[in-house]
Amino acid sequence: MDEKKLIGRRIKELRKSKGLSQEQLAEKAETSQNYLSRMERGTENLTLDMLIKLANALEVEMWEMFDFGHEVSHKELKENIQGFAKTADEDKLRLALKIIRAVSR
């Protein structure tokens, strides 16, 4: 998927998780609702300044704007876990197993 669309979907996801309308977020980020709508659809190029404003308005860290882990396919998830298992040391593997067991209960 196109990166602009991923970022737009993530902004929309964060906005909704905070219970904000487009109008409310646009006001907090000092931009127009139309511009925010275009950003969320992935048709607008965002500036660093706008990303900073959005992160502040959403009260999230900047990295959270680029957290697309939930967007990967089943195949990619398996590949990532296999790659981790191949390179992780014993302590990290034990911790990962504890987490997996806790989540799967």
C-alpha positions in Angstrom: 0.0 0.0 0.0 1.1 3.5 -0.7 2.8 5.2 2.2 0.6 8.3 2.0 -2.5 6.1 2.3 -1.0 4.3 5.3 -0.2 7.5 7.1 -3.7 8.8 6.3 -5.3 5.6 7.6 -3.2 5.9 10.7 -4.2 9.5 11.3 -7.8 8.5 10.9 -7.4 5.6 13.3 -5.7 7.7 15.9 -8.3 10.5 15.5 -11.2 8.0 16.0 -9.4 6.3 19.0 -9.4 9.8 20.7 -13.1 10.3 19.9 -12.4 13.3 17.7 -14.3 14.4 14.6 -12.4 15.7 11.6 -13.5 19.1 12.5 -12.3 18.9 16.0 -8.9 17.5 15.0 -8.5 20.1 12.3 -9.2 22.8 14.8 -6.7 21.4 17.3 -4.0 21.1 14.5 -4.8 24.5 13.2 -5.7 23.4 9.7 -8.8 23.0 7.6 -11.2 20.1 7.7 -10.8 19.7 3.9 -7.1 19.4 4.2 -7.4 16.9 7.0 -9.8 14.9 4.9 -7.4 14.8 2.0 -4.6 13.7 4.4 -6.7 10.9 5.8 -7.5 9.7 2.2 -3.8 9.8 1.3 -4.1 12.3 -1.4 -2.2 15.1 0.3 1.6 15.4 0.9 2.1 16.2 4.5 4.8 18.5 5.7 6.9 17.8 8.8 5.3 20.8 10.4 1.8 19.3 9.8 2.9 15.9 11.2 4.2 17.6 14.3 0.9 19.6 14.7 -1.2 16.4 14.2 0.9 14.4 16.7 0.5 17.2 19.3 -3.2 17.6 18.6 -3.7 13.8 18.9 -1.4 13.7 22.0 0.8 11.0 20.6 4.5 10.5 20.0 5.7 11.2 16.5 6.6 7.5 15.9 3.0 6.5 16.6 2.0 8.3 13.4 4.1 5.7 11.5 3.2 2.6 13.4 1.7 0.4 10.7 2.4 -3.0 12.3 -1.3 -3.8 12.3 -1.4 -3.4 8.5 0.9 -6.3 7.6 -0.3 -9.5 6.1 -0.5 -12.8 7.8 2.5 -14.0 5.7 4.5 -10.9 6.7 3.7 -11.5 10.4 5.0 -15.1 10.2 8.1 -14.0 8.4 8.8 -11.3 11.0 8.3 -13.7 13.9 10.6 -16.3 12.2 13.2 -13.7 11.6 13.1 -12.6 15.2 13.4 -16.3 16.4 16.4 -16.8 14.2 18.3 -13.8 15.5 17.2 -13.3 19.1 19.3 -14.4 22.0 18.0 -16.9 24.6 16.8 -14.2 27.0 14.8 -12.4 24.3 13.3 -15.7 23.2 12.2 -16.6 26.8 10.6 -13.2 27.2 8.8 -13.5 23.8 7.5 -16.9 24.8 6.2 -15.5 28.1 4.4 -12.8 26.3 2.9 -15.2 23.7 1.7 -17.5 26.5 0.1 -14.6 28.4 -1.6 -13.3 25.3 -2.9 -16.7 24.2 -4.6 -17.5 27.6 
